[in-house]
């Protein structure tokens, strides 16, 4: 049985995953506006992944008998000057998510909530990948600086990203 404190914390994080999805959808739109169709694709795939994360939390909470609470989402930033700025903001946001996942994991350990520990382990691993991908793109963007050809090459690389539905996902948006 999941504690009220744990279910509240997981529900709060579920709403943060929804915010993340909205953030990346806005970045996709901004990338389109900057003429970076590959980056727009990359952020749209990121949006879809965040929706999967949201639904994983939803499914876990409802499986635990919790009635979820959806909070009104605050407006997300949607004006960026460059792809580098978007990626730097993405990394900062993913570091926040990592911190939150780690705090949830610590709480699950303290409460001896073994089911939540197992559930959260997938997200711990996922965050390593998320931050690593962001750091790689930031390094490439810093390397090319303001060189338009370099930015377009990175944009082309970002355009190759494909959304893959994780096995057992409850939603394939």
N, C-alpha and C positions, 0 to 999 in steps of 0.2 A: 504494500500500500504506500502510495506516494504521500509525503507530508504536505500540508498546506503551504509551508514556507517554500518547499521545493517546487510545487506546482505553480506558485506565484512567480518564482524566479524564472522557471522555464517559460511560462506564459509571457513574461516581460521580454525575454529573449526572442521568443517567437515573433513578437511585434517588431523587434529590432531587425530580424531577418526580412520582414516585409518592407521596412524602411530601406534596407540595403537594396532590395529589388527595385524600389522606386528610384533610388540614387543612380543605379546603373542604367535604368531606362532613360533617365534624364541625360546621363552622359552619352548614351547612344544617340539621342536626339542632337545634342550639342556637337558630337563628332560629325553627324550628317551635315549640320550647318557649316562646319569648318571644311567640308569637302573630303572628309576622311571616312570613306565608306567601309574600309576594312576595320577601323577602330569602332565604327558604329556597330558592325557585326560583332566584334569582340565584346563590347559592352552589352549588346543584346543577349548574347550567349550567357554572359555573367548574370544578367537579369533573370534569365530562365533558371540558372543554377540556384540563385537565391530564392526563387519561388519554390524550387524543390526542397531547399533547406527549411523554408517556412512550413511547407506541407509535412515534412518529417516531424517537426515539432508538433504541428497540429495532430498528426496521426498518433504520435506517442502520448500526448496529453489526453486525447479522447479515448485511447486504449486503456489509459489509467483511470478512466471515469471522471475526468476533469471537464467541466464546461468552460471552454476557452473564452477569453475576453479580448476582443479586438479594440485597440485604442486608435483614436484618430491620429493619423500619421502627420507629422509636421512637414512643411514644405521642404523639398530637397533643393540644394543648389543646382542651377541649370545654366550658369554662365561661366565659361572657362576660356582662357586666352590661348591655351595650347594643349596638345596631347600630353606633354610632359606634366603640366599642371594637373590634368585629370588623373594621370597615373600616380602622381605623388599623393593626391587626395585619396585615391583608391587604396594605396598602401597604408596610409594613416587609418583609414576606416577599417581595413582588414585587421590591423593591429588591435584596434578597439574590439573587434569581434573575437579575436584570439584571447584577449584579456577576459572578456565576458565568459567565453567557453571554459577557460581555465578556472574562473571563479565558480562557475556552475559545477565543474568537476570536483573542485575542492569541497563544495557544499555537499555533493552527493557522497563523497568519502566520509565527511564528518557525520552525516546522517545514516551512514551504513546503508545507503540506498543503492543496492547493487544493480538493479535494473537501469536506473538513470546513469550509473557509471558506465555500463555497457553501451547504452544509447549514445552518450556523449563522446565516447571514444572515437567514433567515426568522424565527428566534427573536429576533434583534436588533430587527427591526421589530415583532414581536409584543409585546415588552416595553415599547416606547414606548406602545402602545395600552393594555396592562394597567395601567401606572402612571397614565396619564392618566385612565382610567375610575375608578380608585380615588380619585384626587385630586378628581375632580368629585363623586363621592358623598360624600366627607368634607366638602367645602365646603358641600354642601347640608345635610348633617346638622348641621354647626356652625351654619349659618344658622337652622335651626328649633330648635336647642337641645333642651329637654325638652318642647316643644310636641307633644303626642300627635297632634293633627290633622296637623301637618307631617310627623311621622315616618310616619304612615299613608299620606300622599300619596307620600312617597319609597318606602315599601314597595310601594305599588301600581305605581309606576314600575318598581321592580326586578322585580316579577312579570311584566312585559311582555317580559323578556329571553327569547330563544328560542335554543336550541342549534342551530347550523348546522354540519353536517359539512364540514370543509374538503375541497376536491377532492383526490382521491388518497389520502385517509386510509385507514389499514389497519384502523381500528377505529372503529365508531360506537356507543359505549356509551350 
